[in-house]
């Protein structure tokens, strides 16, 4: 029986042909650089559309103050951010969009703890400042429609910023450098992105940098966004509800207050995150998150042993 002959390929030639056909992965920091122009262009287009939908020209966006207008603008910002990140994940990262950190299995505790953490920080800060006479309650002003719009506004903000800065930027930085360095870089980007907000200061810069550390700390351990989204939402939402400004914006509050204490402690026109008290809160949150996960990892590495009698 005659066997069909096959041409033998020298090992060196075979190796080179494999190398040519395998696409080398794009480095994480390069992906972030690639993101910049599409992000500016695509999100910019959506923000232009959003500004006109809200009744403003694009250059008048900073004048938007009503909850309705802010919701429209943030919705279009979120939509543009989603579009550009979806395209990046599809064509540059070549991964499913869900890999940004949106897997939901066993993540209900993350959402609950993140929400309660923001609530706890704001309630403690409010009670402390009121008890020492640095803020005074003027009135309670509840509006169901404004309350709902406030929820939607900070949901939009939390999703847009977290999937961009933690889900994409931090994720890719961690592919290019030590995870702790990546966390510091992403936190710095987060704080600088707020530099154009009204009443920004050096205290605010430090506080937002620490907030970026807190929001990103769980991501470096879990690669999941549900805790930072919940915590980010909760911090902003309850900060506004109890009478503080949020990132320099005076938005709807259920508890209307007057601040009489020093801005270094109350945060003044920027909000609690522009205060020493906010910095202390962020340090405690970061420390708590890191301690929790380090102890959890240690238990996983050294599980308890059981002696048999």
HELIX and SHEET records of a PDB file:
HELIX    1   1 UNK A   11  UNK A   21  1                                  11    
HELIX    2   2 UNK A   28  UNK A   53  1                                  26    
HELIX    3   3 UNK A   58  UNK A   63  5                                   6    
HELIX    4   4 UNK A   67  UNK A   88  1                                  22    
HELIX    5   5 UNK A   89  UNK A   93  3                                   5    
HELIX    6   6 UNK A   97  UNK A  100  5                                   4    
HELIX    7   7 UNK A  108  UNK A  131  1                                  24    
HELIX    8   8 UNK A  144  UNK A  164  1                                  21    
HELIX    9   9 UNK A  165  UNK A  170  3                                   6    
HELIX   10  10 UNK A  171  UNK A  176  1                                   6    
HELIX   11  11 UNK A  179  UNK A  192  1                                  14    
HELIX   12  12 UNK A  202  UNK A  222  1                                  21    
HELIX   13  13 UNK A  226  UNK A  241  1                                  16    
HELIX   14  14 UNK A  263  UNK A  266  1                                   4    
HELIX   15  15 UNK A  272  UNK A  274  5                                   3    
HELIX   16  16 UNK A  276  UNK A  301  1                                  26    
SHEET    1   A 2 UNK A 135  UNK A 140  0                                        
SHEET    2   A 2 UNK A 255  UNK A 259 -1                                        
END                                                                             
